[in-house]
Amino acid sequence: MATGTFLPVLNEVEKASIRERQPLPEAYLDLPDEEMALRIAAARAALGDRLVILGHHYQRDEVIRFADYTGDSFKLAQAVSQHPQADYIVFCGVHFMAESADVLARPHQRIILPDLAAGCSMADMAAPDQLETCWAELQQMLSPALSERLELAGKPGSRVEGRVVPVTYINSAASIKSFVGEQGGTICTSSNAAASLEWGWERKEKILFLPDQHLGRNTAWKMGVPLDQMVVWDPFEPFGGLTKDELEHAKLILWKGHCSVHVRFTAKQIEQVRREHPGIKVIVHPEVPFDVLRAADDSGSTEYILKTVRDSAPGSKWAVATEVHLVHRLAEEVAPDKTVVSLDQFGCLCSTMFRVSPNHLLWVLDSLVDGEVVNEIVVPEEEKKWAKIALDRMLSIT
Ligand code: SF4
């Protein structure tokens, strides 16, 4: 079975190259694994209730074992509000997740990301100026009279009126979330994407969904929306590369973004795994391309994948299409009763999630014990207000 076999090798490569990453004090570079684990546990104990560590499912084993909460973005966003007494929330995940935590946290709480280089390529595919341009162009094409009125008022593209509501995936920057909140839209996660689309269509005729076109398309298709009512907005083309007629006909406008990890899964891999493991079921994350979702037996968020495999009958065999650390841990957890393999035989790794190393975790915790906050993530106040409104909407849509 292919899962897991290459992870120890990867860890060794990472250890050898850790000096090339976010600079760490020399004392944190060459620590033996056991010593690092003991020291992380000691720092955690010293900080007690003042500290909460959140760990995304895609984090590596040596890090996630110290998390007070593990989960997907939705579950971890909920966990932030459950610890009002904690002064420090260390987010073992990527940048946009720590930003969301800062928006949802109490004023006294400080959010820390162990490695500032842990970003998300999908979140980087939607920039605020691109979204502003898109919004103004959508109004010009779909509501020319409104667009003219707003332009005369010196507010092009700046009103909630119009025929489109924006819905952004939580995997986006705080500035994008803020824009969406201000325009009357919401944020979604892979756990509540269908409910969020329903919420949007109850309010407006069309939804602009960003930044992941695959999550938007796959979710809407499963809800019965035909593909010909979906169009892709290319932020690098004037008017998204679309005509007025195409937009008029569309119910869903998909931003041209994707997850570089989940687009590596292919329908061919599904054929192969079925050949190699007769009777195996394939379950995929909805960030995979449409043809992969169609060829699979089932799809859903990471929480859904975990629950479905755990609840399956003894003897079940599963090929799972999501990040390799989750797949590997799930395989170990359910063995020998059930078999779990990665759909990609080399395992799809999120290289930015992988940046959060135990060395970085120990460094930020030791700093907190010494009274110093390093790697703090702070969302500017002007972005917080609307981002919080949008995140609160997200938490209320289930
Ligand atoms: S798995 Fe994809 S969407 Fe998730 S953090 Fe990594 S690059 Fe971003």
Residues whose N, C-alpha, C, O or C-beta is under 5 A from the ligand:
A	BS01	SF4	V94 G119 C120 S121 M122 N171 C259 S260 V261 C350
